[in-house]
Amino acid sequence: MSQPQQAEPVAPWIENAGRAIRGAYPNGVPADEFLPLVYVLTESLGLRVVARVLDHAGLREYPLGYHDALCVVDQTEKYAAAAQPILEKLLRHGYDPALGE
């Protein structure tokens, strides 16, 4: 008799970010806000953790999320302004960037 598989525990910072994203974007993230959202996450989380958050939130599978994080991490001038309202939206839904990894 096989035992049911237990879901892998999710780190608190991944759960926090995933819950905030799902709360802020109940109908999905609009295409024009996706990369600024990834940028917001890279400001307080490592690239692999960002990829796990995107996967956990149902936005992107891990490899694609990691690629997205790599693409935005060094583009402050391109995403900083667009990221601010997204950060504010996430904060209103309980995102805690200080939770970190």
QUILINGI-V876361 format. One record per run of one state. SS is the DSSP state (alpha for helix, beta for strand, coil for the rest). FROM is the first residue (numbers start at 1). LEN is the number of residues. If there is no record, write none. Layout:
ss=[SS/SS]
from=[FROM/FROM]
len=[LEN/LEN]
This chain:
ss=[coil/alpha/coil/alpha/coil/alpha/coil/alpha/coil/alpha/coil/alpha/coil]
from=[1/12/25/31/43/47/57/62/73/76/93/97/100]
len=[11/13/6/12/4/10/5/11/3/17/4/3/2]
